[in-house]
Amino acid sequence: MNQNQTLNSPEATAEIRFEQGWNLTPAGTTNPLCYWSHVHFEGDPKWGKELWTLFVALDKAPELHQQVYHAKIFFMAPNAPHHFFRPGQKFELCVGPKVKAQGVVKELCS
């Protein structure tokens, strides 16, 4: 059972672009392909009032100069705004006030 199955949280796939190379915080699991970040979705009227954490699971290890990654994403909280998981939805991954990456939701996972 993975962490997402425990949370019973909807998943999506996303394309994530890093201008400075991979730089997210490991998720504290034994899986080196799992990371987390705070997320800001484009058009979210509650940005700055609510903070959500996104779990990012890569299919292969990050490479030094790679800028674009494909990943499975899901929220760390079951009451998160899952309505933002729709194809074409843009988002930013943030650590504190600093934007680390920009992404777009590709599709919902079944």
Secondary structure, 3 states (H helix, E strand, C coil): CCHHHHHCCCCEEEEEECCCCCCCEECCCCCCCEEEEEEEECCCCCECCECEEEEEEECCCCCCCCCEEEEEEEECCCCCCHHHCCCCCEEEEEECCEEEEEEEEEEECC
